[in-house]
Amino acid sequence: MATIEPSLFDWRDVEACSDLDRFYLARDHLPDARLLQYLEVMRGPGRDDYPVAAMWNALIAGVVFQHPSLEALLRELARNPALLQACGFAVLPIQRKPVTQLVRDPASGRLQAVREAPADPQAAVPTSWSFSRFLANVIELEETLGMVTEMIGALREQLMAALPDFGCHLGYDGKAIESHSTGRTSRTTGTTSAPDADWGQHETGGVDARTGKAWSKVKSWFGYGLHLIADTRYEIPVAMHLTPASHAEQPELRAMIKELFAETPALAQRCGDFSADRGLDSAETKALLWDEYGIRPLIDTRELWREEKQHPDDDPSKPITRPLFPERVDTIVHTEKGSVHCICPHTGVQRDLAFQGFEADRNALKYRCPAAAYGLDCQGRDACHQAGGVSPGDYGRIVRIRLDEHDRRIFVPTPHGSPSWRRGYNRRSALERINNRIDNSFGFERHFIRGRAKMTTRVGLAPAVMMAMALGHVRQGRIEQMRSLVQPIPSTG
């Protein structure tokens, strides 16, 4: 037997805040009253050995403390009476009272009172079967009424009330969620063990900065796609959808935008910009954000122009340009990224036009002649003015690009690559950190979940708990800690 030397001090003398405080944040700030009412109705008048509220709190504790499976959660409850009590379970085993029944004696025919011995004490920790049955009820409520994911909407509004600038900067990202099923088709049934999941592919590519060679990588997975919209300043989710893996991101994003702003119109009025990576580059999406909601799209632009690359005089080191006004012979050209240039008709020198801002009343981007704006010598100024059909004088030529008259995928209110565009687009990295938390902190990198209904419930709990903990931190004056999932809560005593 190992001998333990006595310590010079007792840890009970050290003032420390319990790790259960993180659980209390989620438990006390989740808007789950309606869900609990329905769960009580589903239980009916049956036995109440394990109260509905306690079972629900245990489910939330499993998310907060990152238990990978139901069995891991039950083992933790069995060895942690503090957590068991915090969830609402009885810490001591449940004792059964002896039952007295009237039994007729077969010999004499008389009724006799027989006192039966009580059953063995029932463990305070729910059984795996009891918890699985409870979880099935939760999944059914999510599948039929969306009661788990509707908490995200309620928390979104509460966070908007607590933080006046919450939702000013939004962003989107999609994420692969693999099913526990292998995706192999059964020879007997012709289906997989997760029939509502399917195969998805995601291709990424680029150019190696050292070698200049193009590269591409294709990821395939069987399962689902998580579509997430989040506040990119506070790194807190605001909406989510779960679809089969093969579902395209662009139409799903537009559907989420319409649904989100229909549910919370105040968020559409508050939001100033919306960022997404180049995979979401679409004229329809950018036009929807700006035309319908007045939100500036900060979405990277894909390079789709290929025709010029086939020309023998093409220089791969230079970006491809096309005339801004193709219906006439002019000196103004633009790139696929939306930068606007003029080509001097006398020397052939290409210069960037001076950006003068976005004119909201005209719904147009305003640019000015670089020679006049920066005091440059331009020998072809008169020919440029003649080609544009203008007589601007000393101020120089003005070029206005009306959004409704040009390619909406290329021209947006905040030009691609401008300082304000870069600041807003760089905030999109918040989505990558949220996805990392979903993978690692909430256990979706390795899980045992099959079926879309179960996956939607489990995935929906992750952002709901994240938002509830953030709301708790904000209300308790710890805004700087609102995105933390594991950091201890400082003592206020």
C-alpha positions in Angstrom: 0.0 0.0 0.0 1.4 3.4 -0.9 2.0 5.7 2.0 0.9 9.4 1.6 3.0 11.9 3.5 1.0 14.6 5.3 0.9 18.0 3.6 2.0 21.2 5.3 -1.3 22.8 4.3 -4.8 21.8 3.4 -6.2 22.6 -0.1 -9.5 23.5 1.5 -7.7 26.5 3.0 -7.0 27.8 -0.5 -9.8 30.0 -1.9 -10.6 28.7 -5.3 -13.6 28.8 -7.6 -15.2 25.5 -8.5 -15.0 24.3 -12.0 -18.8 23.8 -11.7 -19.2 27.6 -12.2 -18.7 27.0 -15.9 -21.6 24.6 -15.8 -23.7 27.0 -13.9 -23.2 29.6 -16.6 -24.7 27.3 -19.2 -27.4 25.9 -16.9 -28.6 29.2 -15.7 -28.6 31.1 -19.0 -30.0 28.5 -21.5 -33.6 29.5 -22.4 -34.9 25.9 -22.0 -38.2 26.4 -20.2 -40.4 25.5 -23.1 -38.2 22.5 -23.9 -38.5 21.2 -20.3 -42.3 21.6 -20.4 -42.6 19.4 -23.4 -40.2 16.9 -21.9 -42.4 16.7 -18.8 -45.5 16.1 -20.9 -43.7 13.4 -22.8 -42.8 11.7 -19.6 -46.4 11.7 -18.4 -47.5 10.2 -15.1 -44.9 7.6 -15.1 -42.1 7.1 -12.5 -40.0 10.1 -11.7 -36.9 8.5 -10.3 -34.7 10.8 -12.4 -36.3 14.2 -12.8 -36.5 15.7 -16.2 -34.7 18.9 -15.2 -31.9 16.8 -13.7 -31.5 14.7 -16.8 -31.5 17.8 -19.0 -28.9 19.4 -16.8 -26.7 16.3 -17.0 -26.9 16.4 -20.8 -25.7 20.1 -20.7 -22.9 19.1 -18.3 -21.7 16.5 -20.7 -21.4 19.3 -23.3 -19.7 21.8 -21.0 -17.2 19.3 -19.6 -16.6 17.8 -23.1 -17.5 14.1 -22.4 -17.1 12.1 -25.7 -19.9 9.7 -25.0 -22.9 9.0 -22.8 -21.1 6.4 -20.8 -18.3 8.8 -20.1 -20.8 11.3 -18.7 -22.5 8.7 -16.5 -19.1 7.6 -15.1 -18.3 11.2 -14.2 -21.7 11.5 -12.5 -21.0 8.4 -10.5 -17.7 9.6 -9.1 -18.5 13.3 -8.8 -21.3 13.9 -6.2 -20.9 17.7 -6.5 -21.8 17.5 -10.2 -24.5 15.0 -9.5 -26.1 17.4 -7.0 -25.6 20.4 -9.3 -27.6 18.7 -11.9 -30.4 18.0 -9.5 -30.1 14.3 -8.7 -30.2 12.9 -5.2 -26.7 12.2 -4.1 -27.7 9.2 -1.9 -29.2 6.1 -3.4 -33.0 6.1 -3.7 -34.5 4.0 -0.9 -37.7 2.1 -1.5 -40.3 1.8 1.3 -41.6 -1.7 2.2 -45.0 -2.4 0.6 -47.9 -4.0 2.5 -50.4 -6.0 0.5 -53.5 -8.0 1.4 -53.1 -11.7 0.3 -55.7 -14.4 0.7 -54.5 -17.5 2.5 -55.3 -20.5 0.2 -55.8 -22.8 3.1 -58.1 -20.7 5.3 -59.4 -18.3 2.7 -58.7 -15.4 5.0 -57.1 -12.1 4.0 -53.7 -11.5 5.6 -51.5 -8.5 5.5 -48.1 -9.4 4.0 -45.2 -6.9 4.3 -42.9 -7.3 1.3 -39.3 -6.4 1.8 -38.2 -3.2 0.0 -36.3 -3.5 -3.3 -32.6 -2.9 -3.3 -31.7 0.9 -3.2 -31.7 2.4 -6.6 -28.5 4.2 -7.7 -28.7 8.0 -7.8 -27.0 8.0 -11.2 -29.4 7.3 -14.0 -28.9 4.1 -15.9 -27.7 4.1 -19.5 -31.1 2.9 -20.6 -32.9 5.7 -18.8 -30.6 8.3 -20.2 -30.8 7.0 -23.8 -34.6 7.1 -23.6 -34.5 10.7 -22.3 -32.1 11.6 -25.1 -34.5 10.1 -27.6 -37.2 12.4 -26.4 -34.9 15.4 -26.8 -34.0 14.3 -30.3 -37.7 13.9 -31.2 -38.5 17.4 -30.0 -35.7 18.8 -32.1 -36.7 16.8 -35.2 -40.4 17.8 -35.0 -40.3 21.2 -33.4 -36.7 22.4 -33.6 -36.7 23.1 -29.9 -32.9 22.8 -29.4 -31.9 25.0 -32.2 -34.6 27.6 -31.4 -32.7 28.3 -28.2 -30.0 29.8 -30.5 -32.4 32.4 -31.7 -33.5 33.4 -28.1 -29.8 33.6 -27.0 -29.0 35.7 -30.1 -31.6 38.3 -29.1 -30.4 38.3 -25.5 -26.8 38.9 -26.5 -28.0 41.7 -28.8 -29.7 43.3 -25.8 -26.6 42.8 -23.6 -24.1 44.0 -26.2 -25.1 47.0 -28.3 -22.6 46.2 -31.0 -23.2 42.4 -31.1 -24.0 41.4 -34.7 -22.4 44.5 -36.3 -19.8 42.3 -38.1 -21.1 38.9 -39.3 -19.3 36.1 -41.2 -20.0 32.6 -42.6 -18.1 29.4 -42.9 -19.0 25.8 -43.7 -17.6 22.8 -42.0 -17.4 19.1 -42.6 -19.0 16.9 -39.9 -18.2 13.2 -40.4 -20.8 10.6 -39.5 -19.8 7.7 -37.3 -21.0 5.6 -40.2 -18.4 4.5 -42.7 -20.7 5.2 -45.6 -20.5 1.7 -47.0 -23.6 0.3 -48.5 -25.1 -2.8 -47.0 -25.4 -5.7 -49.5 -28.7 -6.8 -48.0 -30.5 -3.5 -47.5 -28.7 -1.4 -50.2 -28.4 1.5 -47.7 -25.8 2.8 -45.3 -26.0 2.8 -41.5 -26.7 6.6 -41.8 -29.1 6.8 -44.7 -29.8 10.6 -44.3 -26.0 11.3 -44.7 -24.1 11.3 -48.0 -20.6 12.0 -49.4 -19.2 15.4 -49.8 -16.2 16.9 -51.4 -14.3 20.1 -50.7 -11.5 21.2 -53.0 -8.9 23.8 -52.1 -6.1 25.2 -54.2 -3.5 27.9 -54.7 -0.1 28.7 -55.9 3.1 27.8 -54.0 4.9 31.0 -53.1 8.3 29.4 -53.4 7.9 27.4 -56.6 5.1 29.3 -58.4 3.4 25.9 -59.1 -0.3 25.5 -58.7 -1.6 23.0 -56.1 -4.9 21.5 -55.2 -6.3 19.3 -52.4 -9.6 17.4 -52.4 -11.1 16.3 -49.1 -13.9 13.7 -49.2 -16.1 12.7 -46.2 -19.3 10.9 -45.4 -21.7 12.8 -43.2 -23.0 16.3 -43.0 -22.1 19.9 -43.6 -22.4 22.4 -40.7 -23.2 25.9 -42.0 -22.4 28.6 -39.4 -23.0 32.4 -39.2 -21.2 34.1 -36.3 -20.3 37.5 -34.9 -16.7 37.9 -36.1 -15.7 40.4 -33.4 -16.8 38.5 -30.4 -16.4 35.0 -32.0 -19.8 33.9 -31.0 -22.3 31.9 -33.2 -25.6 33.5 -34.2 -27.2 30.8 -36.5 -26.5 27.3 -37.8 -27.9 24.8 -40.3 -27.0 21.1 -40.7 -27.3 19.5 -44.1 -26.1 16.4 -45.9 -22.5 16.7 -47.0 -23.3 17.1 -50.7 -25.4 20.2 -50.1 -24.0 23.3 -51.9 -22.9 26.1 -49.6 -23.9 29.1 -51.8 -27.7 28.4 -51.9 -27.6 27.4 -48.2 -25.9 30.7 -47.3 -28.6 32.7 -49.0 -31.3 30.7 -47.4 -29.7 31.2 -44.0 -29.4 35.0 -44.5 -33.0 35.3 -45.4 -34.1 33.1 -42.5 -31.9 34.9 -40.0 -32.9 38.4 -40.9 -36.6 37.4 -41.1 -36.4 36.0 -37.5 -34.4 38.9 -36.2 -35.0 42.1 -38.3 -33.0 44.2 -35.7 -29.9 42.2 -36.6 -30.2 43.2 -40.3 -30.4 46.8 -39.3 -27.4 46.5 -36.9 -25.1 44.5 -39.2 -22.7 46.6 -41.3 -20.6 43.9 -43.1 -20.7 40.2 -43.9 -17.5 38.2 -44.7 -17.0 34.8 -46.3 -14.2 33.1 -48.1 -13.8 32.9 -51.9 -15.8 29.6 -52.1 -18.9 31.7 -51.4 -18.1 34.2 -54.2 -21.4 34.8 -56.0 -23.1 37.8 -57.6 -26.4 36.7 -56.3 -25.2 36.5 -52.7 -23.4 39.9 -52.8 -26.4 41.6 -54.4 -28.8 40.0 -51.8 -26.7 41.4 -48.9 -26.4 44.9 -50.3 -29.7 45.4 -52.2 -32.0 43.8 -49.6 -30.3 44.6 -46.3 -27.8 47.3 -47.0 -25.0 45.1 -45.7 -21.5 45.4 -47.3 -20.3 42.0 -48.6 -16.7 41.3 -47.8 -16.4 38.1 -49.8 -13.1 37.1 -51.6 -13.4 37.0 -55.4 -12.5 33.9 -57.3 -10.3 34.1 -60.5 -12.5 32.6 -63.2 -11.3 34.5 -66.2 -9.5 31.9 -68.5 -10.0 33.2 -72.0 -7.1 35.7 -71.9 -4.7 33.0 -70.6 -4.9 31.2 -73.9 -3.6 34.2 -75.8 0.0 33.8 -76.9 0.9 37.3 -75.6 -0.4 36.7 -72.1 1.9 37.5 -69.3 1.2 35.2 -66.3 2.9 37.6 -63.9 0.3 40.3 -64.6 -3.4 40.3 -63.7 -5.9 40.0 -66.5 -7.7 43.2 -67.3 -10.9 43.8 -69.3 -12.5 47.1 -70.5 -14.7 48.7 -68.0 -16.9 50.0 -70.8 -16.7 47.4 -73.5 -19.3 49.1 -75.7 -16.9 51.9 -76.6 -13.1 52.4 -77.1 -11.8 53.7 -73.8 -8.7 53.8 -71.6 -10.4 52.4 -68.5 -9.9 48.7 -67.6 -10.5 46.6 -64.5 -9.3 43.3 -63.0 -11.4 40.4 -61.8 -10.7 41.5 -58.3 -12.3 44.9 -59.0 -9.3 47.2 -59.1 -9.7 49.9 -61.8 -6.9 51.3 -63.9 -6.3 53.7 -66.8 -4.0 53.0 -69.7 -2.3 56.1 -71.0 -3.1 56.3 -74.8 0.3 58.0 -75.4 2.8 55.9 -73.4 0.8 52.8 -72.7 1.6 53.1 -68.9 -1.1 51.6 -66.7 -2.0 53.5 -63.5 -4.4 52.8 -60.6 -7.3 55.2 -60.5 -7.7 57.1 -57.2 -10.6 55.7 -55.2 -12.9 58.5 -53.9 -15.4 56.5 -52.0 -18.8 55.0 -52.5 -21.7 57.2 -53.3 -24.8 55.6 -51.7 -27.2 58.0 -53.3 -26.0 57.0 -56.7 -25.2 53.4 -55.7 -21.8 53.9 -57.4 -18.1 53.6 -56.8 -16.3 56.9 -57.5 -12.8 57.0 -59.0 -10.6 60.0 -60.1 -7.9 60.4 -62.7 -4.6 59.6 -61.0 -2.7 62.3 -62.8 -5.0 65.0 -61.4 -5.3 63.4 -58.0 -1.6 62.8 -57.4 -0.1 65.6 -59.6 1.4 63.2 -62.2 2.4 64.2 -65.7 0.2 62.4 -68.2 0.8 63.1 -71.9 -2.3 61.3 -73.0 -4.8 63.2 -70.7 -6.6 64.9 -73.6 -6.9 61.7 -75.6 -8.3 60.0 -72.4 -10.9 62.7 -71.9 -11.9 62.4 -75.5 -12.3 58.7 -75.3 -14.5 59.0 -72.3 -16.5 61.9 -73.8 -15.8 64.2 -70.8 -14.3 67.7 -70.3 -13.4 67.7 -66.6 -10.9 70.6 -66.6 -8.2 70.7 -63.9 -10.0 68.3 -61.6 -9.4 65.4 -63.9 -11.7 62.7 -65.2 -14.2 61.1 -62.8 -15.3 57.5 -63.4 -18.4 56.2 -61.7 -19.2 52.5 -61.6 -22.9 51.9 -60.9 -23.3 48.6 -59.2 -26.5 47.8 -61.0 -24.8 48.3 -64.4 -21.8 46.1 -63.9 -20.8 42.6 -62.6 -22.1 42.4 -59.1 -19.6 39.6 -58.3 -16.7 41.9 -59.0 -17.9 45.4 -57.9 -19.1 45.8 -54.4 -19.6 48.9 -52.1 -16.3 48.3 -50.3 -13.7 47.5 -53.1 -11.8 44.3 -52.8 -8.4 44.8 -51.3 -9.0 48.2 -49.8 -7.9 48.8 -46.2 -11.5 48.7 -44.9 -12.1 45.5 -46.9 -9.0 43.8 -45.5 -9.8 44.8 -41.9 -13.3 43.3 -42.2 -12.2 40.2 -44.1 -9.4 39.5 -41.6 -12.1 39.2 -38.9 -13.4 36.2 -40.7 -10.7 34.1 -39.1 -13.0 34.1 -36.1 -15.1 31.4 -37.9 -12.1 29.1 -38.1 -11.5 29.4 -34.4 -15.1 28.6 -33.7 -14.9 25.6 -35.9 -11.8 24.5 -34.0 -13.7 24.7 -30.7 -16.5 22.7 -32.2 -14.0 20.0 -33.3 -11.9 19.9 -30.2 -13.8 21.3 -27.2 -17.2 19.8 -28.2 -15.8 16.5 -29.5 -16.8 16.4 -33.1 -13.4 15.5 -34.3 -14.1 12.0 -32.9 -17.6 11.0 -31.9 -20.1 8.1 -32.1 -23.1 9.9 -33.7 -25.2 8.4 -36.5 -28.4 9.9 -38.0 -29.2 13.5 -39.0 -31.8 14.0 -36.2 -29.3 13.0 -33.5 -26.5 15.0 -35.1 -28.6 18.1 -35.4 -29.5 17.9 -31.7 -25.9 17.3 -30.7 -24.5 20.0 -33.0 -27.2 22.4 -31.9 -26.3 22.1 -28.3 -22.7 23.2 -29.0 -23.4 26.8 -30.2 -26.3 27.1 -27.7 -23.9 26.2 -24.8 -21.3 28.5 -26.3 -23.8 31.4 -26.5 -25.2 30.8 -23.0 -21.8 30.8 -21.4 -20.9 34.0 -23.3 -24.2 35.6 -22.1 -23.4 34.6 -18.5 -19.9 36.1 -18.7 -21.3 39.4 -20.1 -24.0 39.7 -17.5 -21.4 39.1 -14.8 -19.1 41.8 -16.2 -16.4 39.5 -17.8 -16.8 40.5 -21.5 -13.1 39.7 -22.1 -13.8 36.1 -21.1 -17.0 35.5 -23.0 -15.5 33.3 -25.7 -13.7 31.1 -23.3 -14.9 27.5 -22.7 -12.4 26.2 -20.2 -10.8 29.2 -18.5 -11.6 29.2 -14.7 -14.0 31.8 -13.5 -12.4 34.2 -11.1 -13.7 34.4 -7.6 -15.7 37.5 -6.7 -15.3 37.1 -3.0 
